[in-house]
Amino acid sequence: MSAEQFQKLMSQPYGPGHSAFAITPNDANQLQQNSRDVVVRAIYVGSLGDVTGKIITESGAEATVTFKNVPAGSTLHFAFVEVHVTLTTASDIIGLL
């Protein structure tokens, strides 16, 4: 696969990730990497618990959701813009871009 083909694939929502960062749940701020607001393509949950956050729906609207009892080592394939500290009991959360 050429570098150009890989770059094109990475830009697709179903393509491979190109960056990852630790998420600290916060009720007031959008997810950020390098001081820029980001929308992640998925989050990895390292330790068992609930995850509450704001996602972008298919229509482009934002919706607050709670995923209950997410097993350790799970990946939630949703476009998250926020992960809230309130009601989130899972830890070791990684944002995948």
HELIX and SHEET records of a PDB file:
HELIX    1   1 ALA A    3  MET A   10  1                                   8    
SHEET    1   A 4 ALA A  20  ALA A  22  0                                        
SHEET    2   A 4 SER A  91  LEU A  96 -1                                        
SHEET    3   A 4 ALA A  42  SER A  47 -1                                        
SHEET    4   A 4 SER A  74  LEU A  76 -1                                        
SHEET    1   B 2 GLN A  32  GLN A  33  0                                        
SHEET    2   B 2 ARG A  36  ASP A  37 -1                                        
SHEET    1   C 3 GLU A  62  VAL A  70  0                                        
SHEET    2   C 3 GLY A  49  ILE A  56 -1                                        
SHEET    3   C 3 PHE A  80  VAL A  83 -1                                        
END                                                                             
